[in-house]
Each structure stands twice: as structure tokens, then as C-alpha cells.
Amino acid sequence: MATMECVFQYPFGVLKEQGFPMKGRWHEEYFHNDNPIVLELGCGKGEYTVGLAERFPDKNFIGIDIKGARMWTGACRVREQGITNAAFLRTSIELLPYFFARDEVDEIWITFPDPQMKKVNKRLTGTRFLGLYRQVLKDGGTVHLKSDSPFLYTYTSIMARHNGLEIVTDTSDLYKSPEGASDILNIRTFYEQQWLDRGLSIKYIAWRLDRDSELSEPEVEIEFDTYRSFSRGEIQCPELCAPKVTAKSND
């Protein structure tokens, strides 16, 4: 990983002491263009980062994950195929403001994250993380969630509406909806295809994140998923995955 020009790894101690030299300068010093910057958070093997970069040469894509063994696969594809509009950043998502300046990012993709059903402060679509995204995302920038989790999809949909965020797209069964034909949404990761093969539907929601409105967590209870995704165990009973909202938010 250390030998790849498309990969950036900064230990937190060094980062905190010296800062990241390209913060606010990704366009000038790495991509050498003024095209929009799009982040994929929790990029795993980087299939989405690479797939988006191949499809949209007029945008720049950065995959972010803490586990280098995962992103190594995508980084190798970028290096071997000579893709110039993609990069990988090995860090914790909580550290985004150390690497990107205000307004430097145009869009954020969150692809198949852990739903964190018991820990809202670790949920990547929770208001704690939305506050972090606001520090780097342009005002009104789009956040995309693609997930197999009924729990996370239901929570995110309620959270966005509770806070009055503009919903761009919202579907509980992506590949049976018109949106599923879109090239940007039809990139399928290794694990996503396995979930589809076992009868799980893929959920997708996108919303615009304004900078200044007050965000609050909805007071809502949502039925936990009745299965586990591959990264957290074997799928048990996908036919029982329909979300059940047991309390309404204050929206």
C-alpha cells in the first residue's frame, strides 16, 4: 500500500501533529483538475469507487476505509488500469475534517455500512456523522445510502424527514424500481451480489444536506434486522426482513 501513489495513509499521531498537506488542495495537488470530489465512506474493496471513476471521468472519487487489506484490491485496479480520477484514503471516518477543507467535497456515498442497530452515535447516517459531513461537504451536497439493512434504511428515511432534509430518491427495492436501471446505481459489489442471490432487496435513499439547519435524532423505535449480513455472520431468514416501525417520530 505504501508504494501506491493513489493511496494515502497517515497515522493519527503524525496527522494531529503535522496536519495533512493536501487538505483543501486535492484538486491542485492530486487530481490536477477542478472536477467535483466524491467520497465513498467505508469503501471496502473499492468496487464502487473504481466503478464510479470508470463511469464518470468528469468527477473525482476517493474511497475511504480504515482497513488497508480491503482497499488494496481497489487500489491495485486503479494502479493497473491507470485510472487518474480515483484515490484511496486509509483513515477513520471521524477524521474527515483533518483531510478535507470546508466545501471541498461535492457528494458522499455510504455503501453497505454496519447498521449499528444499538449504537446511534456510530451510525454513519446518524446526526453525529451528518455534523461531520457538513464540515467538508458543500452546502446542499448529496449524501447517498445503499444498504441491505431494513433497519438502517428505515432509520435513515425517518431521520431525514424528521430533520426536513430534501429527499432526492427513496426506494426500498432498488432493482425493482425505475432507479435500478441507472448506471450509477447498478454497480454491484461482491457482497451485494451475494445478498441479491439470497433474495434480499437492496435499499437506496439519497438526500441533500444543508449546512445550517439544526439536526436532532427522531424519537422512534425500529424493529431490528432479523438476519445478519455477511460481514457479521450468515443470513438467517431474509423473508422476515420487512421493517416494523413500532413508534412514530416527532416529525
N, C-alpha and C positions, 0 to 999 in steps of 0.2 A: 504493500500500500504506500509506503514511504517513497517509493521510486516513481509513483504515478503523478504526472503533472496535473491531472484532473481531480486529485484527492487532496483535501486539506484536513490535517489532524493537529489540534492544539490542546495539549494537556491544560487543565484548568488553572494550575498554578502559573504557568507561563502566560496564559491568556489574561489572567487577572493582573499580573504584574506589567506586562508589556503591551497588552491590547492586540487586536487583530489588525494587521497593517492594511488589509483591503476593505475594512468596514467603510461603507459609503463610496467605495471605489471599484466595485465588482465590474461595472461597465468598462471603465477605463483600463484596468489592470489585468483582467482575465478574459472577458468576452470580447473586448475591443469593438463594441457597438453600443447603441442606445436602445436596444430592444427590451421589452418587458422582462422582468425576472420573476420566475415562478418557482415556488418551493414545494417539494414533496416531503412531508414530515413522516418519520417512521418508514423510510423508503424500502427497507428490507433489501432484497436482491437488486433493486433498482429497475425492475421491469417497466414501471410507469414512467420514471424519469427518462429512461432511454427511449421508450416508445413515444412519449410526448415530444422529445427532442427530434426524433426522426420525422414525425408528422408535421411539426411546426418549426421550421428553420428560422422563422421571424420572431421567435421567443427564445429566452434563455432559461434553462432548467437546472435546479440544484436539488439533489437528493440528500436528505439528512437522516442519519441514524447513528446510534451510539455503538452499534456492533459492526466492527470492520469486516468480520468474516462474511457477513451478509452482503454488504455493499461491494465487496471485492468482485462479485460476479458482474454487476453493472459497470463498475469502473473498468474492468477488462474489456467489455464491449465498447465502451467509449474510446478507450485507447486503441483497440484493434481496428475499429471502423473509422477512426479519425473524426469522430463527432466533435465539433467545436462549440456547440451551444449547450453543453451539459457538463456538470461538475458534481462532485460529491463532498459533503462536509460531515466529518465524524465528530459529533458532539451531542450533548443533551439538548432537547428542545427548549428546556427552560433557559438556555443560554443564548437564544436567538438575538437579543439586543446587543450582545457582545460582538456579533458578526455582521449585523446589518444595521444601517442607519435608518432614520425616520424616512418614510416614503420610498425606500429603496426597492421594496417588494410589491409586485402588482397582484399576484394571486397566490393562494395556498391550497395545496391538495393534501388531504388526510386519507390515506388508503389502508383500510382494514386494520385499524388500531385495536389494541386491547380495550374492550368496552369499560373496564374499571367500574363494574357494577356497584361495588361497595365503597369506592373512594372517588367522590365527585371532584376533589381537588387534583386528581391525577387524570381526569377525563379530558382528552385532547379537544373536545368540543365544549367543555365547560367554561364558565365565565372567567375563571382564573387564567386559563390559557388564551381566551379571547383577548384579555387585557394585555398579555404578552404580544400577541399578534399585532395589536394596534400600534405597538411601538415601532414596528418595521413596515407594516402594510400601508399602502396608500389609502386615504380616506375613501370609503366606498368600495374597496377592493373585495374580490370574491373569494370566499372560502368554500371548498368542495369537500364533502364527506362521501366516501364509497365504503360500504360495510356489509358484512354478512350478518351482523348482530341486530336482531329486532329491538333489543333493549336500547342500544346506543342510537339507532335510527329514531326510535320513538322519543327518547330523551332529547335528542338534538332538535327534532322538529318542534317539540313543545318549548324548549329553551329559546329558540329563535323567535317564535311567535310571541312568547311571553315578554321578550325584550323589544318587540316591534321591529325586528330586523327584516329587511326586504328579502323574501324568498324568491330565488331565481328559478329553481327547479326542485321538485319534490316527488319522488316515486318510490313505492315500497317494493316494486318488482321491475327492476331496470330493464331486463331483456325481454319483457313482455309489454313494454311501453314504447311510445314513439322515440323517446330519448335514447333508447338502447341501440338504435341504428347509427347514432352519432359516432364518428371515428374517434373522437376524443374520449368517449366513454366506453368504447369497445375494446380497449386494451385489457387483456385478461392475464393476471399474474398466475403463477404456478398454483398457489393455494386457492385462488379464486376459482380456477377451473375444477379443482377437486371438490370444492363446496357445491358448485353447479352440478357436477356429476352425481352428487348425492341428494339432489333435489332441493337444495337451499336456494332461496331467491336472494338477489343482490339488491341492496337498498342504496339510493343516492339522493342527496339533498345538497343544494348549493344556496348560499345566501351572501348578501353584501354586508360588510362590517363597517359601519360608520365609526368615526373616531371619538365622538364626544358624548354620546348618549350613555346614561347610567345603566349598568348591567346588573342583574340580580338573578339568583337561582330560583326557578319555579318551585313552589311547594307541591310536589307531585310524587306519587309512588308508582313505580312501573314494575310489572312482572319481570323477574329475571329470565334470561335466556334458559331454555330447557335443554341445551346442548352445550358442548364446548368446541370451540374452533380448533383447528389442527395444532396451532402453536400452544394450546392449553389443554390438549387431550383429544380423544376421539369423539366424533359426532355420535350422539346417542339417539335422538329421536327428532329429526327435522320436521316431521309432520306436526309437532307440538309447539312450533316456534312462533306462533302468532302472538304479537304483543298484547298485553292486557293492562290498560291504564286503570288503576284502582282508585285514584284520586285526581281531581282536576287542579290545574294550576290556578293562580290568582289572576291570570290574564283576563 
